[in-house]
């Protein structure tokens, strides 16, 4: 199961995220999403866990838990929405 972790401390690393979830079971991957240009954390990440029961327990236990002074938002990740291809900036009309 893929788990979304939001409102993570900006100082949290992939390893710290993995360690946090390993308390509940085997973690296949854990990644904090970073800004492409600056490399700084965007304050959220994703964890992949093979066992859905362990993942659900982690969601229940970690949602709203304070880590680094911030209450985590933890839930099952939703499928990524399709976005139109583009350069990222929208033109303003006057």
N, C-alpha and C positions, 0 to 999 in steps of 0.2 A: 504494500500500500504506500502511496505517496502522500506525505504529510506536509502541510504548509505551516511554517513558523513565522509569524509576523511580530512586529514591535520588538525585535531582538535588539540588544545593545549593539551600538555601532562598533564596539571593540570585539565582539564575539567572532571567533575564528571557526573554520570548518571543523577543526578538531574538537573545539569546545562544544559545538553543536552535537557532534557525534557522541561525545562522552555523556552529555546530558541524556540522550535517547538510549544509550546502551544500558542504562539502569533498568530498562523495560524489555530489552530483548536484542536480538541481532540486528545490526544496522548495515544495510548494503551500501548506502552512500549518504553523505550529509554535506550540503553546500550552502554557503552564505552567498547571496547574489550581490555582485559589486557593480559599480558604475564603470562603464567601458573606458571613459576618458581618464578619470581620476584613480580608479582602482579601489575607491573607498566603498565600504559596505552601504547597501541601500536599506538595511534594517530588516531584511527578511531572508528566508531561505527555505530549503526543502530537504526532507529526510525520506529515504526509501527504506522500508522495512518489509521483509518477506512475509512474516506472520501477521495477518490482519488482527488477530486477537491481541497481540503484543502492541501493535500500532494503536489500536483503539484504547488500550489501557494507558499508553503514553499520552494520547490526546486528552483523556479524562484527567489524568494527573498533572499534566503540564500546562493546560489551558488556564490562563490567569495567574500562573505562578510567577512571582517576581524574580527576575534574574537581572542583575546589574542595575537595579533600581527601576526596571520597566516590567510591567505585566505582559507576559507573552500571550500572543493570540495563536492558538494551535488548533488546527482542524484538518479534515481530509482535504487534500488538494483537489481543486476542480480542474477539468480539462482546460488547456490553454485556448483562449479565444483567438479566432482568426482575425488578423489585422491586415488592412490593405497595405501593400508594399508602397514605400515612399521614402522620402529623404528625412522624415522625422519632423520637419517643421511645416506647419500649415501656413498658407498665405492668408493674410488678412485682406478683407474686402472693405473698401471705404465708400 
